[in-house]
Each structure stands twice: as C-alpha cells, then as structure tokens.
Amino acid sequence: MTQGQPFSPAARAKSFVYAFRGLALVARTQHNMWLHVAIGLAVGGAGFWLGLSRAEWLWLIASIAFVLFAEIMNSAFEFLCDVVTKEFNPDIAAAKDIAAGAVLVAAFGAFLAGVLIFWPHLAG
C-alpha cells in the first residue's frame, strides 16, 4: 500500500491480478519452472499413492513450495538484471549465477526431504 492511501478492497483484489499475471509469465517463459512443477506433481501423486501422514505432507508441501518460490524469485531477478543491461557484465553474470545457485540449494534440500519422507514407505 502506498503511504497515505486508505485500504481498498478493489486495490487488494487488483494485487491478485498482478500476482497471477506474474505466475503466468514465469510459466510461459521459464522451462525450469515447468520441470519443477512436473516433479512437484509427480511427488504429490506418489504421496497420495503411498498415503503420507499429515506431518509428511506438511514437509513435502513446504519443500515443493520453497523450490517454486526460489525459481520464481530467480526468474524475477533475471528479468530485473536484463533491464539493467543486455550486454555481458561479469557482476550481473555472477549475481544471476548466485540466484540460480539458490534454486539448486532449494531443490537439493527438497530432494533430501523427499528421500527422508519416502524412504520408509518404499523400503518397508
């Protein structure tokens, strides 16, 4: 909300329009997002098939959401960097690499959480 402006339900509703527009842009332009969503759906399907507990679902959903969040933020960061310059800049390249590394960390953490959640169901 902008300073000094009163609360407006219409403005709050409009913020959802912007958010969904952003998600649609990521879905249209980022192939890695497709991969993360596909893996998340597959993992969710496996969770239903194996009958995960409430606590296991909590960690699974949090892990999937964190990876999607990291990918969305990485995409936003890349778009913003491209506004600064389309020419190669080693500092911007490093910043983009660091943001991509954050997605990798989130994905690896989600993978480890998945192993801990699914292993007892699959090994026993």
Backbone bond lengths (Angstrom), bond angles and torsions (degrees), N, CA, C in turn:
res aa  C-N    CA-C-N  psi(-1)  N-CA   C-N-CA  omega(-1)  CA-C   N-CA-C  phi
1 M - - - 1.440 - - 1.520 108.24 -
2 T 1.319 115.17 138.60 1.449 120.84 177.48 1.519 109.10 -75.31
3 Q 1.329 116.32 142.68 1.462 121.47 -180.00 1.531 110.38 -54.50
4 G 1.323 116.12 133.98 1.459 120.96 174.06 1.514 115.22 85.91
5 Q 1.322 117.98 -9.25 1.457 119.69 178.85 1.519 109.55 -93.53
6 P 1.342 116.87 135.25 1.467 119.26 -179.77 1.530 110.93 -70.72
7 F 1.331 114.27 160.20 1.457 120.51 176.47 1.521 109.58 -60.38
8 S 1.323 115.36 138.36 1.459 120.23 -179.97 1.528 109.43 -136.63
9 P 1.342 117.42 119.37 1.469 118.85 176.28 1.534 111.96 -58.43
10 A 1.316 117.52 -36.09 1.468 120.44 179.84 1.529 110.55 -64.69
11 A 1.327 117.00 -41.01 1.469 120.41 178.42 1.525 110.41 -66.22
12 R 1.332 117.22 -38.38 1.467 120.30 177.84 1.520 109.39 -64.37
13 A 1.325 117.79 -42.47 1.461 121.17 178.78 1.528 110.12 -62.86
14 K 1.327 116.59 -39.56 1.464 120.99 179.49 1.533 110.57 -63.29
15 S 1.337 117.29 -32.82 1.466 119.84 179.11 1.528 110.93 -63.58
16 F 1.335 117.30 -31.41 1.463 119.96 175.91 1.527 110.46 -68.41
17 V 1.324 117.01 -36.80 1.465 120.71 176.55 1.523 109.47 -59.33
18 Y 1.327 117.50 -46.04 1.464 121.55 179.13 1.524 110.86 -62.17
19 A 1.328 116.45 -42.98 1.463 120.09 -179.06 1.527 111.43 -63.07
20 F 1.320 117.29 -45.10 1.460 120.04 179.58 1.527 111.15 -67.90
21 R 1.329 116.78 -33.33 1.463 120.07 175.93 1.536 109.69 -63.69
22 G 1.332 116.52 -40.55 1.459 120.51 177.48 1.521 111.92 -64.14
23 L 1.330 116.62 -43.63 1.466 119.88 178.02 1.523 111.30 -62.81
24 A 1.325 116.95 -39.67 1.469 120.48 178.14 1.524 110.45 -64.02
25 L 1.326 117.59 -39.36 1.461 121.14 178.32 1.525 110.70 -63.04
26 V 1.312 116.95 -45.08 1.468 120.27 177.97 1.524 109.59 -61.56
27 A 1.317 117.26 -44.51 1.467 120.77 -179.07 1.526 111.64 -62.68
28 R 1.336 117.15 -36.77 1.464 121.43 -179.47 1.520 113.24 -74.81
29 T 1.314 117.81 -31.94 1.463 119.96 -167.65 1.524 115.75 -111.36
30 Q 1.321 118.18 -14.62 1.466 120.08 -173.25 1.521 111.27 -114.45
31 H 1.324 116.59 104.87 1.463 120.47 -178.45 1.522 112.17 -64.12
32 N 1.317 117.29 -32.69 1.464 118.62 177.89 1.525 111.59 -64.28
33 M 1.322 116.74 -30.18 1.466 119.75 177.34 1.523 109.46 -64.45
34 W 1.328 116.65 -40.65 1.469 120.16 177.48 1.518 109.67 -59.10
35 L 1.328 115.87 -43.24 1.459 120.53 -179.82 1.527 110.91 -63.03
36 H 1.332 117.14 -45.65 1.465 120.57 -179.85 1.527 111.41 -63.41
37 V 1.321 116.68 -40.66 1.469 120.27 179.12 1.529 110.07 -66.24
38 A 1.331 116.76 -43.88 1.470 120.13 179.76 1.529 110.89 -61.21
39 I 1.327 116.64 -44.13 1.466 119.80 178.91 1.530 109.90 -65.23
40 G 1.331 117.18 -42.03 1.464 120.54 178.12 1.517 112.22 -59.79
41 L 1.336 116.71 -41.94 1.463 120.39 178.26 1.531 111.31 -66.56
42 A 1.332 116.55 -40.60 1.463 120.20 178.26 1.526 110.87 -64.11
43 V 1.317 116.60 -43.07 1.461 121.05 179.13 1.532 109.94 -65.09
44 G 1.342 116.31 -41.38 1.461 119.50 176.80 1.522 112.02 -61.83
45 G 1.324 116.09 -41.47 1.467 119.95 176.79 1.517 111.75 -61.78
46 A 1.327 115.90 -41.82 1.470 119.75 177.31 1.526 110.50 -64.41
47 G 1.329 116.54 -36.22 1.467 120.06 177.82 1.516 112.01 -63.00
48 F 1.341 116.84 -42.00 1.466 119.97 176.92 1.526 110.45 -64.75
49 W 1.320 116.25 -43.56 1.458 121.58 -178.39 1.527 111.28 -61.62
50 L 1.340 116.23 -39.02 1.463 120.27 -178.12 1.523 113.54 -87.72
51 G 1.317 118.19 -7.24 1.459 121.38 178.55 1.522 113.35 66.37
52 L 1.311 116.22 54.07 1.467 120.70 -179.04 1.523 111.42 -60.64
53 S 1.317 115.05 151.96 1.467 120.99 176.83 1.531 109.85 -75.90
54 R 1.310 115.33 168.43 1.465 121.14 177.87 1.527 110.93 -58.14
55 A 1.317 117.74 -45.01 1.471 121.59 -179.93 1.522 110.80 -64.47
56 E 1.319 117.32 -39.41 1.467 120.20 178.25 1.526 110.56 -64.82
57 W 1.345 116.52 -40.67 1.469 119.88 176.82 1.526 111.40 -62.37
58 L 1.325 115.72 -39.64 1.468 119.60 178.91 1.520 110.47 -56.34
59 W 1.325 117.01 -50.28 1.461 120.86 -178.80 1.521 111.87 -68.55
60 L 1.313 116.88 -36.71 1.456 120.67 179.34 1.522 111.06 -65.35
61 I 1.317 116.31 -47.82 1.474 120.51 179.38 1.522 110.73 -63.76
62 A 1.331 116.77 -42.06 1.470 119.79 178.73 1.524 110.62 -62.25
63 S 1.319 117.21 -40.78 1.464 120.70 -179.77 1.521 111.28 -65.63
64 I 1.321 116.76 -45.96 1.466 120.76 179.35 1.522 109.99 -63.09
65 A 1.319 117.04 -45.78 1.468 120.97 -179.64 1.524 111.04 -61.70
66 F 1.326 117.46 -38.25 1.462 120.75 -179.21 1.527 110.83 -66.36
67 V 1.330 117.46 -40.17 1.468 119.99 177.59 1.528 109.99 -65.29
68 L 1.326 117.34 -44.96 1.468 120.17 179.16 1.526 110.69 -62.91
69 F 1.333 116.90 -41.80 1.462 121.47 176.63 1.527 110.59 -58.94
70 A 1.337 116.67 -46.67 1.461 120.15 -179.20 1.525 110.73 -62.00
71 E 1.322 117.56 -41.58 1.473 120.96 179.26 1.528 111.05 -65.65
72 I 1.321 117.06 -41.07 1.463 120.58 178.86 1.527 110.42 -64.15
73 M 1.331 117.23 -45.00 1.463 120.57 179.38 1.530 111.17 -65.62
74 N 1.326 116.95 -38.75 1.461 120.44 176.48 1.526 110.28 -61.38
75 S 1.316 116.71 -42.54 1.468 120.70 179.16 1.524 111.06 -63.72
76 A 1.324 116.48 -44.30 1.468 120.20 178.57 1.526 110.25 -60.95
77 F 1.318 116.49 -42.57 1.458 121.76 179.92 1.526 110.41 -62.94
78 E 1.340 117.25 -42.95 1.463 120.58 179.00 1.527 111.09 -63.91
79 F 1.324 117.59 -42.69 1.467 120.47 176.81 1.528 110.12 -59.09
80 L 1.310 116.72 -45.65 1.457 121.49 -179.09 1.532 111.06 -63.39
81 C 1.319 116.90 -43.11 1.471 120.14 177.78 1.523 111.35 -61.31
82 D 1.333 116.41 -38.24 1.462 120.12 179.88 1.526 112.48 -68.36
83 V 1.322 117.46 -22.44 1.462 120.85 175.05 1.526 109.68 -72.56
84 V 1.326 115.98 -36.11 1.463 120.67 -179.56 1.519 109.91 -63.17
85 T 1.333 117.37 -49.10 1.460 121.19 177.06 1.522 110.06 -163.78
86 K 1.309 115.90 142.40 1.465 121.14 174.16 1.532 109.90 -91.69
87 E 1.327 115.75 -14.25 1.458 120.34 178.51 1.521 109.55 -77.80
88 F 1.350 115.46 154.63 1.454 118.83 179.71 1.528 110.28 -64.91
89 N 1.309 113.98 131.58 1.459 121.57 175.29 1.518 106.22 -136.40
90 P 1.326 118.55 122.04 1.467 119.45 -175.29 1.529 113.32 -61.73
91 D 1.317 117.94 -32.56 1.466 119.94 178.81 1.524 111.54 -70.12
92 I 1.325 117.02 -40.75 1.469 120.42 177.45 1.522 109.84 -68.20
93 A 1.339 116.95 -39.53 1.466 119.76 176.84 1.522 110.43 -60.57
94 A 1.326 116.86 -42.46 1.469 120.48 178.51 1.524 110.74 -63.55
95 A 1.332 116.89 -42.61 1.462 120.53 179.57 1.530 110.98 -62.82
96 K 1.335 116.63 -41.82 1.469 119.98 177.43 1.522 111.15 -64.36
97 D 1.329 116.66 -40.38 1.465 120.22 178.11 1.527 111.20 -63.19
98 I 1.322 116.46 -40.18 1.468 120.34 178.67 1.526 110.18 -63.91
99 A 1.339 116.94 -42.81 1.466 120.22 178.96 1.525 110.56 -64.02
100 A 1.331 116.87 -39.45 1.468 120.01 176.82 1.535 110.17 -65.59
101 G 1.321 115.96 -35.83 1.460 120.09 176.52 1.517 111.68 -62.42
102 A 1.327 116.83 -34.92 1.465 120.44 177.63 1.529 110.48 -63.07
103 V 1.327 117.05 -38.97 1.467 120.32 176.69 1.528 109.78 -64.06
104 L 1.328 115.91 -41.44 1.460 119.82 179.09 1.524 111.34 -61.83
105 V 1.320 116.97 -42.87 1.468 120.69 178.00 1.530 110.14 -60.97
106 A 1.346 116.80 -45.07 1.468 120.53 179.36 1.526 110.77 -62.17
107 A 1.339 116.87 -43.38 1.459 120.48 -179.17 1.528 111.17 -65.96
108 F 1.323 117.05 -39.85 1.464 119.66 179.21 1.525 110.51 -66.91
109 G 1.330 116.92 -40.64 1.467 120.29 176.18 1.514 111.41 -61.61
110 A 1.343 116.71 -41.47 1.464 120.66 178.18 1.526 110.61 -64.98
111 F 1.326 116.23 -38.44 1.462 120.26 177.30 1.537 110.62 -61.01
112 L 1.319 115.97 -46.64 1.469 119.65 179.16 1.527 111.20 -63.31
113 A 1.328 117.06 -41.20 1.466 120.08 176.81 1.525 109.67 -61.32
114 G 1.327 116.47 -41.83 1.460 120.27 178.59 1.515 112.44 -61.93
115 V 1.317 116.41 -41.75 1.474 119.64 177.10 1.524 110.18 -60.79
116 L 1.331 116.86 -46.40 1.464 120.15 -179.14 1.534 112.09 -64.92
117 I 1.318 116.55 -33.73 1.465 120.09 -179.32 1.527 111.15 -77.29
118 F 1.338 116.45 -46.60 1.459 119.82 -172.22 1.529 114.46 -85.05
119 W 1.325 118.00 -27.64 1.454 120.46 -175.92 1.532 113.35 -52.79
120 P 1.318 119.27 -50.56 1.481 118.22 -179.34 1.530 113.21 -60.33
121 H 1.329 117.01 -31.14 1.471 120.14 -179.93 1.525 111.74 -75.63
122 L 1.317 116.03 -32.56 1.455 120.00 -176.47 1.524 112.99 -90.69
123 A 1.328 116.91 -29.17 1.465 120.63 -177.53 1.525 112.43 -81.67
124 G 1.313 116.80 -23.82 1.462 119.60 -173.59 1.451 112.45 -99.50
